[in-house]
Amino acid sequence: MKRLVIYVHGKGGNAEEATHYQPLFAQSDVIGFNYKSQNPWEAKEEFSCFYNLHSKGYDSVILIANSIGAFLSMNALHDKRIEKAYFISPIVNMEKLIADMMMWAKVTEDELYSKKEIQTDFGETLSWEYLCYVREHPIAWTVPTHILYGEKDNLTSYETISEFANRIKATLTVMKNGEHWFHTKEQMKFLDNWICSL
């Protein structure tokens, strides 16, 4: 059986990170996706085109996605033929994350509506269009999914990830003292063991 593994990086990441997963899927072709999309409506087209181009000739496709990459993938690829997905620290409730960032930046919804975009001190741009889009396009993800979550994730609460995992019937693995960004030797070993155990 010919299998393709697509890796979608998180913010600040890159397609080269996919090489880490090749030994874990030794019988499969593993490719990384260097997407340019900054929002879900751009991703809908870009991710779909990438999937259609690269999945030709394969019997099955596995998706590995990190953080915002998981959120964009769920929005863009929900109707594609994907055998299963591995999500690492996925953003699963963007409306809540935007609301949290508005609170951190002390920005009200009325302010965002009137200004349309507001730059924050912590490097994120708050966008009224983005907020409206995620409210109007709730995630509808039915692919069998495994989620890895760091206990000390600073972007998504355990309650949020747990509610989402239950809703889509995903498995949820929590790394004690793990962070949103899995990058240390200990965290990557945990991640590898998690994938190999499933």
N, C-alpha and C positions, 0 to 999 in steps of 0.2 A: 504494500500500500504506500503510495506517495503522499507524504505529509509535509505541509508548509507551516512553519512557526513565524508569525509576524510579531515583532517587538515594537511597541510604541512608547517612547520616552516621556518623561515628565518635563516640567519647566526647567530650562537650563541644561537639559540632557541632550543626547544625540544618538544617532542610529548605530554608532560604533559600539554602544553598550550591549548590543545584541550578541556580540562575540562571547560574552560571559555565559550565554545560555546554550551555545552550540554543544558543549560536552554533555549537558543535561538532556539534550534531544539529539543524540548522536545518529539516530536513524532518519532524522528529518533535515530538511533545508531550513535554515534560520536566517531571516533577513530583518534588518532594522529599517524604520521609517523616519526619515528626516522631514517632518511636515513643517509647513510655513504658517498654517492657520493660527489665528489668534483668538478665534471665537467659534462657537458651534455651527453657525450658518456657513462659514467658510469651510470648516472641517467636513461638513456634510458632502460637499463636492470633492474635495481633495482626498479624503480618506476612502471614499467610494471608488474613485478612479484608481487609486493605488491598489486597493483590494482586487478590483476587476482585472487589472493588468497583471498582477503577480500570482493570483490564485489559479490561473488557467493551467490545466493539466494536472492539478493535484486532486487526490481523492478526499483529503481532509485538511482543514485549516485550524490551527490553534492560535489564540491571541494572548500575548503577554503585554500588559499595559500598566504604566506607572502614573499615579497621581492624576494630574489634569489630562494626561494621555488616555486614561481609562474613561474619564468623563466624556471627552471628545469622541472616543471610540464608541461608547454606548449610544451617543446621539447619532453618529453617522453610520454605524455598521449593524444596527439592531435587526435589519432584515436580510443580512448576508448569511451564507452557509458557514457557520463556525461551530466546530465540534465542541470546544470548550474554551474557557477564558481563565487566565490567572491574573488577578488584579493586585498590585502592590500599592498599599496606601492610596486607594482610589478616592477621588472626589466624587461623592455619590449624591450630595445635596447642594448644588451650586447656589440655589436661592438662599439657603441658610448661610453659606460661606460668604456670599456678598453682603448679607445683612450683618454678619459678624464684622466684616471689614468696614462697613459703614459705621458700626458702633465704635470700632477701634479708632477710626478717623474722625469721629464725632460729626458725621454727615447725616442729615435727615433725608427721608425719601423726597420731601418737597424740594430740598436743595438740589438733589441729584436730578429730579425731573426738570427743574428750571435751567440748570447748567449743562445737563446731558452727560458731561464727563468731568470727573474731578480726580486730580492727581493726589495720591496720598504720600505721607512722609515715609511709609515703609515700601515704596517702590511699585505699588499696584495702582492702576487707573480704574476708578469706579465708573461704570457706564450704565446709563439708564436703558439703552437699547439692549444690552446684555441681560440686565435684570428682567426686562419685559419678555425677552426671548425664552429664558429658562422657566418663567412662569407659564408661558403659553405652550411650551414643549416639554412636558414632564417625561422622565426617562421611562421607556417601556422595553426592558431588557429581559429576554427569555433564554439566553444561552446558558448552559450549565457552567457555573462560575465558582471559582475558589478565590477567597479574599485573604490577603495577609495584611495585618494591621499592627502598627507599633503602639504599645500601651501609652507612650508619651507623645502621640501625634498631636501637633499644635494646631492643625487645620480642621480636623474632623473629630468630633467627640465619639466615645464608645457607644453612647445611646444612638447617635445618628448612623454609625456603621452597622450596629447590631440590628436596628429597625430595617435598614436596607437589605441586609443579608437575609433576614427572615422573610421579607417581602418577595425577594426573587429566588428564595430557596437556595441560597449559596452557602458553601461551607465558610466558616470564619475562624482564622487562626490568629491569635494575639501573641506577639512577642513581648515578654516582660521587659520593661525599660527600653523597648524599641522606639525609634523616632519616626517622623513622617518620611524622612529621606533615609532609606536603607543604603548605607555606604561603608560602614566600618567592616573590618575583617569578621568580627563576631556576627554582625547583622547579615552579611552576605552568606556566611556559613549557615545561619538559621534559614535564610531564604532558600538556599540550595537544598537543604534537608527537607524543607516544606514542599518544594516542587517534587522532589524524588519520592516523597511519602504518599503522594496522591495518585 
